[in-house]
Amino acid sequence: MPPENPQQAPPAVSEWAEGAHLNAIELASMLGVASHLYEEDPLAILPGLQNYVNRLPLGEFEQSDWITLHTDLTSYLGDLLVRRHEASWVKENDSTSPTGYRFTIEAEGMNKKTYRVEPYDVVMEEFEHLPIEIGRMIANAEVVLHVTPDINTDLP
């Protein structure tokens, strides 16, 4: 993910996307889901991932534990959005970020407009509203991207 040394060149979007994908594959493997099953459907790890986060001793977490969990969930969420919704990672300049840029996910919504969501922020929002609910996290990102039907406007 981001370079350890700020003097290093920032990663290209393709490097970032590949890193997120590989991290998601490792997460799937840790949860006992074969990489080919994850490739076919990233939701295949949803039950195992939810069970995993439910069992974490969040009250005992140190900063490094939160960073690892945040990185894993951000990678998974971004990769899932790319694979399920033909979305893509985009690098945006951001002077408020310590690195000077952010990686976001961009997708065409059902209304044919382009939307962006930052998986990092979606995961952080989930951390602020414990317990962590993986389905809610995914749904929140999908709503921002407008890639699912809006039940308030799409009902017959």
N, C-alpha and C positions, 0 to 999 in steps of 0.2 A: 504494500500500500504506500503511503507517503514516504519519501526518503528520510532516513534517520538523520542525515547530516544536511542542514539547510544549504550548505555550499554545493551540494549535488544538484544536477539538473533535475527539474521537476519531471515526473514520469509523463510519458505520452498517454493519450487516452487509451490506445490499444494495450499498453502495458498495464494500465490501471484495470481495464476490463478483464484482461487475462488473469491478473492477480486476484481479482474478486472471484472469478470463476473457479480458479484452482483452490482458493480458500473454501468456497462453498462445496466443492467436491470433497475436500478433506473433512469438512463438517459432516457431510453425508456418510462418508466412510466411518467416521467416529461413531455415528449413530446406527451403523450396520446396514446402510443402504448402498448398494452397489452403484458405481459411477454411471453405468449404462441406464439404470433405473432413474437416477437423478436427471440424467441428460434427457430422457424421455418425458419426465414430468417432475419439475422441481418441487411440486407439492408432495411428492412421495416421502419427503423427510418431515413433513409437518407434524404428524403425531409424535414421532420420536423426539423432534426438536422441542415441542411443547412439553413433553414429559421431562426432558432434560432440564429446561429452564425452571420448571416447577420444583425440581429437586435441588436446585442450587441454593446454597446457604448465603443468600444475598446480604443478610445482616452481618455476615462475617467477611465480606469481600473487602479486599484492599484495592487501591487505585489500579494496580496492574491487572487485577481480576476484571474490574469494570472495563478497562481498555480492551482486554482480550475479548470479552463478551460483546462489547460494542462493535469491535472489528468484525467478529464472526457474523453477527446479525446484520450489519451493514452490507457485508459482502453477499450474504445470502439474499437479502431483500433486493439489492441491485441486480444480482444475477437472475433472480426469479423474474423480475420485471422485464429484463432484456429477453429472456427466453419465452415468457408467456405472452408478452404484449408487443413484440417486435420493437422494443424500446432500445435506446442506445445510451451509453455513457457520454457525457459532454463535459469538457473542461471549461469552466467559467472564471474569468478574472474577478477577484474579490479583494479589495484593499482592506477589508475588515478581518480577513482570514490571516492567521499567522504565516501561512505559506504564500499568500497573495492570490490564491485560486481555490476553487472548490470543484469537486466532481459531482455532477448531478445526473439524473436520468431524464431523458427526453423521450416523449412518445406522442403519437397522434391520437387524440381523444376520439371518442365515438362521433363527435360533432365535426371531425376533420380538422380541428385546430390543434396546434402543437402546445404541449404543456411540459413543465419540468417539476421534478421533485428531488429533494436531496435526501437520499436514504439515511445519511448520518443524522439529520434532524428528526426523521421519522422514528428512528431507533431511540434517540435521546428523549423524545416525547414519551415513548413507551416506558422508559426508565423512570420518568417523572410520574407515571400513573400505574404503579405496581398493583397487582401482579402483572408480570409480562405476559401478554397474550399475543402469540405469533399471528394468529388469524386476524386480529384487530390491527396489528402492525401492517400486514399486507393490505388489508382493506383500506386503511387510511392512505397508503401510498397510491393505491388504485383510484381512489376517489379524487385525489389531487390531480392525477393524470387523466381523469375522465375516460378511463378505459373499460369501465363497467356501466351497465345501464343505471340510470338514476331512477329509483323506484318512485320518486315523487313526480317525475314528469313522463316516465315511460310506461306507466300503467294504461291499459285500454280504457 
